[in-house]
Amino acid sequence: MSSLPPASALRSVGALAIASGSVFVAAGAGAWITVTRQLRAERITVPGNAPILAGRPVQGPVTAYVEALVIKGNAERGAGGRTFADISAALRDVDGGSDEAAELRKQSAALSTGASLRTSLMTSVLAYGVSAFAGGLGALLLVAGSQLRRVDE
């Protein structure tokens, strides 16, 4: 038969949980604020062809995600619906100095730029998720720790 740990041990664990929770909440909030400031500094505005939030500044996870979707759609339209693989295959079949090859290289560059921008924005969205997770875990630890600290002798 197992016995419960002494109240002093539970209070010590509670204190550790509170300390850890405080660090997680602070780190989560700090990361959220940092990402928001960096996005605001870029002065990106969701374009008019966005399905939602058109004209809004990109400064949070939702606006960053919408902007990434718009960039993807615009890049695909600019490339005539072609992918990198399609363009690479087409380049192998045309004369390297032709006007068609030059146009295909422009489409490839536009797709590459769009992919890079989308990746940066999706990294921001991911950072928001991680910071929210850290803050939520910290809040849970704070609640659990405060309850453990209340254990009677």
C-alpha positions in Angstrom: 0.0 0.0 0.0 1.4 3.4 -0.9 1.1 6.5 1.2 0.5 10.1 0.2 3.5 12.4 0.3 3.7 14.8 3.3 2.0 18.2 3.0 5.4 20.0 3.0 6.5 18.0 -0.1 3.3 19.0 -1.9 3.7 22.6 -0.9 7.3 22.5 -2.3 6.1 21.0 -5.6 3.4 23.7 -5.6 6.0 26.4 -5.2 8.1 24.9 -8.1 5.0 24.8 -10.3 4.2 28.4 -9.5 7.8 29.5 -10.3 7.8 27.4 -13.5 4.3 28.7 -14.5 5.4 32.3 -14.0 8.4 31.7 -16.3 6.2 30.1 -19.0 3.6 32.9 -18.9 6.3 35.5 -19.1 8.1 33.7 -22.0 4.8 33.2 -23.9 3.8 36.8 -23.5 7.2 38.1 -24.4 7.3 36.0 -27.5 3.8 37.1 -28.6 4.7 40.8 -28.1 8.0 40.4 -29.9 6.5 38.7 -33.0 3.7 41.4 -33.0 6.2 44.2 -32.9 8.3 42.7 -35.7 5.2 42.2 -37.9 4.0 45.8 -37.2 7.5 47.1 -38.1 7.1 45.5 -41.6 4.0 47.7 -42.2 2.3 45.0 -44.2 -1.4 45.5 -45.0 -3.7 42.7 -46.0 -4.5 43.4 -49.7 -8.0 44.0 -51.1 -8.2 40.6 -52.7 -8.1 38.8 -49.4 -11.1 36.7 -48.4 -11.3 38.5 -45.0 -9.6 41.3 -43.2 -8.7 43.3 -46.3 -7.0 46.6 -45.5 -6.1 45.5 -41.9 -2.4 45.7 -40.8 -0.7 42.4 -40.4 0.0 42.2 -36.7 -1.3 39.0 -35.4 -1.7 35.3 -36.2 -4.9 35.6 -38.2 -3.8 38.5 -40.4 -0.4 36.8 -41.0 -2.2 33.6 -42.0 -4.6 35.5 -44.4 -1.7 37.4 -45.9 0.2 34.1 -46.5 -2.9 32.7 -48.3 -3.2 35.8 -50.5 0.5 35.7 -51.4 0.1 32.0 -52.4 -2.9 32.7 -54.6 -1.3 35.7 -56.2 2.0 33.8 -56.9 0.0 30.9 -58.5 -2.0 33.3 -60.7 1.2 35.1 -61.7 2.7 31.8 -62.8 -0.4 30.9 -64.8 -1.3 28.1 -62.3 2.1 26.4 -62.9 4.2 24.9 -60.1 8.0 24.9 -59.8 8.1 21.4 -61.3 5.9 22.5 -64.2 8.1 25.5 -64.9 11.3 23.4 -64.6 10.0 20.8 -67.1 8.9 23.6 -69.5 12.4 25.2 -69.3 14.0 21.9 -70.3 11.8 21.9 -73.5 12.5 25.4 -74.7 15.5 27.3 -76.1 17.4 28.9 -73.2 17.6 32.2 -74.9 14.0 32.4 -76.1 11.4 34.9 -74.9 9.4 31.9 -73.5 12.4 30.8 -71.4 12.8 34.4 -70.0 9.1 34.4 -69.1 9.3 31.0 -67.4 12.3 32.3 -65.4 10.3 35.3 -64.3 7.5 33.0 -63.2 9.9 30.8 -61.3 11.4 33.8 -59.5 7.9 35.1 -58.6 7.0 31.7 -57.2 10.2 31.6 -55.3 9.7 35.0 -53.8 6.1 34.1 -52.9 7.2 30.9 -51.2 9.8 32.8 -49.2 7.3 35.4 -48.0 4.7 32.7 -47.1 7.3 30.8 -45.2 8.2 33.9 -43.1 4.5 34.6 -42.4 3.7 31.0 -41.5 6.7 31.0 -39.2 5.1 34.0 -37.4 1.8 32.1 -37.2 3.7 29.1 -35.7 5.5 31.4 -33.2 2.1 32.7 -32.1 0.9 29.2 -31.5 4.0 28.2 -29.5 3.8 31.4 -27.4 0.1 30.7 -26.7 0.9 27.2 -25.7 3.7 28.3 -23.4 1.4 30.9 -21.8 -1.5 28.4 -21.4 0.8 25.8 -19.9 2.2 28.5 -17.5 -1.3 29.4 -16.5 -2.1 25.8 -15.8 1.0 25.4 -13.7 0.1 28.5 -11.7 -3.3 27.2 -10.9 -2.1 23.7 -10.0 0.8 25.2 -8.0 -1.5 27.5 -6.0 -3.8 24.6 -5.2 -0.8 22.5 -4.0 0.4 25.3 -1.9 -3.0 25.3 -0.1 -2.6 21.8 1.2 -3.1 21.7 5.0 -0.6 20.2 7.3 
